[in-house]
Amino acid sequence: LTPQNMSSSATRLKASAGKKRKVPNITLTGKHLEQFNKEIDWCVKQVELGLEHRNPDQVQKAEAETLIKSLRNEKLSHLERREVMRVRFGDYKLLMKKDEAGKKAK
C-alpha cells in the first residue's frame, strides 16, 4: 500500500464509521413471536423487580425506564431488541430457564 492508498482507505473508514448499518427487519410469527414476547416480558419483569427491591437513585430509575421503553419499542427490530437484552442481561435465555426451574422446584 502506498501512503495515498492508506489515506483514501482511512477516509473511507471514517466516512462509513458515522453511518448506521441497516438492520434487516425480520418478521417473527407463531411460536417464535410468542417466545420473543416471553423473553421481552421476562427482561422487563427483571428490571421492574430490581427497581422494587433496591433503592435506586434518579439516574438508575431513568436508565431502567429507558431500558423498558427500548424493550417495548416496536419500532426497533427484533434483532435490535435482542441485542439490548443480551447487553443488559448476558445469556438471558439461560437465566430464564434457571428462573423457571427455580419456580418449578418450589
C-alpha positions in Angstrom: 0.0 0.0 0.0 1.2 3.4 -0.8 0.6 6.4 1.5 -2.0 7.7 -0.9 -3.9 4.4 -0.8 -3.7 4.3 3.0 -5.1 7.8 3.3 -8.0 7.0 1.0 -8.7 3.8 2.9 -8.7 5.7 6.2 -11.0 8.3 4.7 -13.5 5.6 3.6 -13.4 4.0 7.0 -14.1 7.4 8.7 -16.9 8.1 6.3 -18.5 4.7 6.9 -18.0 4.8 10.7 -20.6 7.5 11.1 -23.3 5.7 9.0 -25.7 3.5 10.8 -26.0 0.0 9.4 -29.3 -1.0 8.1 -30.7 -3.9 10.2 -32.8 -6.3 8.3 -36.4 -6.3 9.5 -37.3 -9.9 10.2 -40.9 -10.7 11.0 -41.5 -13.3 13.6 -44.6 -15.4 13.5 -46.3 -18.1 15.6 -44.2 -19.8 18.3 -41.2 -17.6 17.5 -43.1 -14.4 18.2 -44.6 -15.9 21.3 -41.2 -16.9 22.6 -39.8 -13.5 21.8 -42.6 -11.8 23.7 -41.9 -14.1 26.7 -38.3 -13.0 26.6 -39.2 -9.3 26.5 -41.7 -9.8 29.3 -39.1 -11.6 31.4 -36.5 -8.9 30.9 -39.0 -6.1 31.7 -40.0 -8.0 34.9 -36.4 -8.3 36.0 -35.9 -4.6 35.6 -39.1 -3.8 37.5 -38.1 -6.3 40.3 -34.7 -4.6 40.5 -36.4 -1.2 41.0 -38.7 -2.6 43.6 -36.2 -4.4 45.7 -33.3 -1.9 45.6 -33.2 1.7 46.5 -32.3 3.2 43.1 -31.3 6.8 42.7 -32.8 9.0 40.0 -30.1 8.1 37.4 -30.8 4.4 37.9 -34.5 4.9 37.6 -34.1 6.8 34.4 -31.8 4.1 33.0 -34.4 1.4 33.9 -37.2 3.4 32.3 -35.1 3.9 29.1 -34.3 0.2 29.1 -38.0 -0.8 29.4 -39.0 1.7 26.7 -36.4 0.2 24.4 -37.5 -3.3 25.0 -41.2 -2.4 24.4 -40.5 -0.2 21.4 -41.9 -2.0 18.4 -40.2 0.4 16.0 -36.9 -1.3 16.9 -36.3 -4.5 15.0 -36.3 -7.8 16.8 -32.6 -8.1 16.4 -32.0 -4.7 18.0 -34.2 -5.6 21.0 -32.4 -8.9 21.3 -29.1 -7.1 21.3 -30.4 -4.8 24.1 -31.4 -7.9 26.1 -28.1 -9.6 25.5 -26.1 -6.5 26.5 -28.1 -5.9 29.7 -28.7 -9.5 30.9 -26.0 -11.5 29.2 -27.3 -15.0 28.4 -30.9 -14.1 29.2 -32.3 -17.3 27.7 -30.2 -19.4 30.2 -31.3 -17.1 33.0 -34.9 -17.6 32.1 -34.5 -21.4 32.2 -32.9 -21.2 35.6 -35.7 -18.9 36.8 -38.4 -21.3 35.5 -36.6 -24.3 37.0 -36.4 -22.5 40.4 -40.2 -21.8 40.3 -41.0 -25.4 39.5 -38.8 -26.6 42.4 -40.8 -24.6 44.9 
